[in-house]
Amino acid sequence: MRNGQRFFRNAALLAGVQLFLRFVTVSFNTYVSAKVGAEGMGLVTLVMSVYGLSVTVATSGVNLAAVRLTARALSESEVEDFAHGSARLRRVMRGCIAYSLLFGIGAALILFSASEAIGIHLLGDTRTIPSLRVLAGSLPAISLSSALAGYFTGVRRVYKNALVSVLEQFVKISLTASALLLFAPAGIEYACLAVVGGAALSEGASMITSLLLYLRDSLRRRRGDSHSIPSAFSQVFHTAFPVAVGAYARQGLLTAEHLAIPWGFRKNGASASSALASYGVLHGMVYPLIFFPSAVLGAFAGLLIPEFTEFQARGETDKIRAIAGKVMRTSLLFAIGTAGIFLSFAYDLGTALYPGTDAALQLARIAPLIPVMYLDTAVDAMLKGLGEQVYCMRVNIVDSFCCLILVLLLIPRFGLAGYFFVQYSCELMNAALSISRLLQVTGLRPRVGSWVLRPLLCVIFATSAIHFLSGFPSVPLIGAGGMCGVRIAAVILLYLLCLLLTENGLFFYKKRPHP
């Protein structure tokens, strides 16, 4: 019971913090897009796609290794005294820190030295070169922060990760907003540099905060133990690097896919500026909005990894199966409701947040895919907790490879229609492979009627009823935007009421005995 209370307390804390941060991020994206325009957002997103590959190399699976190894060490140390348990954890973390610094510094050197070639030959835009060089300096900080975040998750002190995230976002927004005021009037290149510069400096602040919190925690654990403990670099390497190799391949394919999207739009007849703008709307505006509510599921999913690792180590297969069923059920209830709201209010949200763009139309087109994407995130977390990270890696590589091939073939010919076909087909394939593996490993039997059909009917009823009842003009005091928020809140309440009335709305529920 105590472990369950701790899990939900930590998850609730992370969910609340992540929702707040996602809200701040979406709001800030609205501000940035107004400053730099759709083309500027496309340029920033293009730079960040290359940066994503660099971050993957810099972290190289260290977060997952830190989570799993610290959780395992904590579980094994329950039968040992305090000193031996503390020594085991410190040994693991010394290995994680050494591993993170090795790969973080190496990735930074590679990106900095190759930034000119990447900007000219790969991105085809020299305006990206200064931004890439600035971002290279943040890679060691990101790698070390990733290792420390894995430690806090593994030892169940996630409030420290929440504190670091809030501080990082505050620093990022403050610095980026100030830099945009100074540099945005000079052109898109300098606006892009302001955005990535704020992000890079915030990563440094995040690393310093995480390191101070870890040192404080480590000193507290060190009491009563004065042994000289070597690092567990070899253990960390054998845990993280196989995952990292797959991540390299997947992120490399993903980066190639992102670079191919604006190329495909140009081949379809769009100008360089409009192709970059279309890419910026999709990946700089719509997708951050789509994934905003997923902070709730992401908080639970991230904490499931150490929990499932411990359950598996103790051989508690029945508990794994029961929790997996509840997670899938709750993920679908949440995701189907979210998809219904986005689909129903796509025009209001798109025009309010990103006026002058076609974000509303693209939001409506991608919203039906939300349940697949959200559920896949939760399923992947459970599989990783069960030691199936190699399988997840293979599925993700296959998914990215298929996406890249389809992007190259379809977008030049069909434009946006080809883009959405690629997204739907690849997301469905990825989710199907992951879900089938989880069902096989856990022996879980899904309930399609209860998990899918009932929430689908509930959200259709809720959105239809609110739209039917809200055909009145906006209240002057709150305006059209405020009325949109009121209507969304009403849909959420009615959706939850429908789920409760159909006995399908709670994470914990009384299982009816079979006759």
VENBELQUI-V360950 format. One record per residue. N is the residue number from 1. RES is the residue in one small letter. PSI is psi in whole degrees, -180 to 180 (999 if undefined). Layout:
n={N,N}
res={RES,RES}
psi={PSI,PSI}
This chain:
n={1,2,3,4,5,6,7,8,9,10,11,12,13,14,15,16,17,18,19,20,21,22,23,24,25,26,27,28,29,30,31,32,33,34,35,36,37,38,39,40,41,42,43,44,45,46,47,48,49,50,51,52,53,54,55,56,57,58,59,60,61,62,63,64,65,66,67,68,69,70,71,72,73,74,75,76,77,78,79,80,81,82,83,84,85,86,87,88,89,90,91,92,93,94,95,96,97,98,99,100,101,102,103,104,105,106,107,108,109,110,111,112,113,114,115,116,117,118,119,120,121,122,123,124,125,126,127,128,129,130,131,132,133,134,135,136,137,138,139,140,141,142,143,144,145,146,147,148,149,150,151,152,153,154,155,156,157,158,159,160,161,162,163,164,165,166,167,168,169,170,171,172,173,174,175,176,177,178,179,180,181,182,183,184,185,186,187,188,189,190,191,192,193,194,195,196,197,198,199,200,201,202,203,204,205,206,207,208,209,210,211,212,213,214,215,216,217,218,219,220,221,222,223,224,225,226,227,228,229,230,231,232,233,234,235,236,237,238,239,240,241,242,243,244,245,246,247,248,249,250,251,252,253,254,255,256,257,258,259,260,261,262,263,264,265,266,267,268,269,270,271,272,273,274,275,276,277,278,279,280,281,282,283,284,285,286,287,288,289,290,291,292,293,294,295,296,297,298,299,300,301,302,303,304,305,306,307,308,309,310,311,312,313,314,315,316,317,318,319,320,321,322,323,324,325,326,327,328,329,330,331,332,333,334,335,336,337,338,339,340,341,342,343,344,345,346,347,348,349,350,351,352,353,354,355,356,357,358,359,360,361,362,363,364,365,366,367,368,369,370,371,372,373,374,375,376,377,378,379,380,381,382,383,384,385,386,387,388,389,390,391,392,393,394,395,396,397,398,399,400,401,402,403,404,405,406,407,408,409,410,411,412,413,414,415,416,417,418,419,420,421,422,423,424,425,426,427,428,429,430,431,432,433,434,435,436,437,438,439,440,441,442,443,444,445,446,447,448,449,450,451,452,453,454,455,456,457,458,459,460,461,462,463,464,465,466,467,468,469,470,471,472,473,474,475,476,477,478,479,480,481,482,483,484,485,486,487,488,489,490,491,492,493,494,495,496,497,498,499,500,501,502,503,504,505,506,507,508,509,510,511,512,513,514,515}
res={m,r,n,g,q,r,f,f,r,n,a,a,l,l,a,g,v,q,l,f,l,r,f,v,t,v,s,f,n,t,y,v,s,a,k,v,g,a,e,g,m,g,l,v,t,l,v,m,s,v,y,g,l,s,v,t,v,a,t,s,g,v,n,l,a,a,v,r,l,t,a,r,a,l,s,e,s,e,v,e,d,f,a,h,g,s,a,r,l,r,r,v,m,r,g,c,i,a,y,s,l,l,f,g,i,g,a,a,l,i,l,f,s,a,s,e,a,i,g,i,h,l,l,g,d,t,r,t,i,p,s,l,r,v,l,a,g,s,l,p,a,i,s,l,s,s,a,l,a,g,y,f,t,g,v,r,r,v,y,k,n,a,l,v,s,v,l,e,q,f,v,k,i,s,l,t,a,s,a,l,l,l,f,a,p,a,g,i,e,y,a,c,l,a,v,v,g,g,a,a,l,s,e,g,a,s,m,i,t,s,l,l,l,y,l,r,d,s,l,r,r,r,r,g,d,s,h,s,i,p,s,a,f,s,q,v,f,h,t,a,f,p,v,a,v,g,a,y,a,r,q,g,l,l,t,a,e,h,l,a,i,p,w,g,f,r,k,n,g,a,s,a,s,s,a,l,a,s,y,g,v,l,h,g,m,v,y,p,l,i,f,f,p,s,a,v,l,g,a,f,a,g,l,l,i,p,e,f,t,e,f,q,a,r,g,e,t,d,k,i,r,a,i,a,g,k,v,m,r,t,s,l,l,f,a,i,g,t,a,g,i,f,l,s,f,a,y,d,l,g,t,a,l,y,p,g,t,d,a,a,l,q,l,a,r,i,a,p,l,i,p,v,m,y,l,d,t,a,v,d,a,m,l,k,g,l,g,e,q,v,y,c,m,r,v,n,i,v,d,s,f,c,c,l,i,l,v,l,l,l,i,p,r,f,g,l,a,g,y,f,f,v,q,y,s,c,e,l,m,n,a,a,l,s,i,s,r,l,l,q,v,t,g,l,r,p,r,v,g,s,w,v,l,r,p,l,l,c,v,i,f,a,t,s,a,i,h,f,l,s,g,f,p,s,v,p,l,i,g,a,g,g,m,c,g,v,r,i,a,a,v,i,l,l,y,l,l,c,l,l,l,t,e,n,g,l,f,f,y,k,k,r,p,h,p}
psi={-42,-41,-40,-42,-41,-42,-50,-30,-46,-43,-41,-41,-49,-40,-45,-44,-45,-38,-43,-45,-39,-39,-45,-41,-46,-43,-42,-37,-37,-43,-45,-43,-34,-31,-42,-14,173,-38,-40,-40,-36,-41,-43,-45,-35,-45,-42,-23,-41,-39,-36,-41,-40,-39,-39,-42,-40,-42,-39,45,11,-31,-48,-40,-43,-41,-52,-43,-38,-38,-42,-42,-39,-40,-43,-30,-7,-24,1,175,173,-42,-46,-38,-42,-41,-39,-44,-42,-36,-44,-45,-32,-40,-41,-41,-44,-43,-45,-40,-39,-51,-34,-46,-40,-44,-37,-44,-41,-48,-43,-45,-26,3,-39,-45,-39,-46,-40,-51,-32,-49,-21,28,110,-15,-16,-15,-51,-37,-41,-39,-38,-44,-29,-36,-18,-9,-43,-38,-42,-43,-46,-41,-36,-41,-43,-36,-38,-38,-48,-35,-43,-36,9,38,58,-16,-26,-38,-40,-43,-44,-42,-43,-45,-44,-43,-39,-46,-43,-48,-43,-49,-42,-43,-42,-43,-37,-38,-35,-42,-23,-38,-18,-9,172,-38,-44,-32,-43,-42,-37,-42,-49,-29,-42,-40,-42,-44,-34,-32,-37,-43,-39,-43,-45,-44,-45,-41,-42,-42,-39,-44,-38,-43,-40,-40,-36,-39,-23,-17,133,4,110,16,151,114,124,168,165,46,-43,-42,-43,-44,-46,-21,-43,-41,-39,-37,-38,-41,-45,-38,-38,-50,-45,-47,-35,-44,-38,-42,-44,-39,-44,-38,-31,-22,-56,-32,-43,-39,-38,-41,-27,-4,-4,152,167,-40,-46,-32,-43,-36,-43,-43,-40,-39,-45,-53,-14,-18,-56,-50,-40,-35,-42,-42,2,-51,-18,-6,-33,-51,-37,-37,-45,-42,-43,-35,-13,-26,-54,-32,-48,-33,-44,-43,-41,-39,-31,-1,27,72,-36,-40,-39,-46,-42,-45,-37,-41,-42,-38,-45,-42,-48,-38,-42,-40,-45,-47,-40,-40,-43,-44,-42,-40,-46,-41,-40,-33,24,-44,-46,-46,-45,-44,-30,-41,-39,68,149,6,173,30,-35,-44,-44,-34,-43,-34,-33,-16,-41,-15,-7,-47,-37,-46,-44,-45,-39,-37,-46,-41,-42,-40,-41,-40,-41,-38,-26,11,18,28,-30,-40,-45,-41,-46,-44,-44,-36,-46,-44,-49,-38,-45,-40,-45,-46,-44,-37,-46,-32,-39,-39,-42,-26,-39,-5,-133,-34,-41,-37,-48,-33,-42,-47,-46,-48,-42,-39,-41,-41,-46,-48,-41,-42,-41,-44,-43,-37,-42,-42,-37,-43,-40,-18,18,143,113,155,93,-42,-46,-38,-26,-56,-44,-48,-32,-46,-38,-43,-33,-44,-45,-48,-40,-43,-44,-40,-36,-38,-12,33,33,160,162,145,129,-33,-28,-16,-179,-41,-42,-39,-36,-43,-40,-43,-39,-42,-39,-39,-44,-46,-43,-37,-46,-39,-43,-40,-41,-41,-27,13,42,28,1,148,-44,131,155,119,122,135,143,140,999}
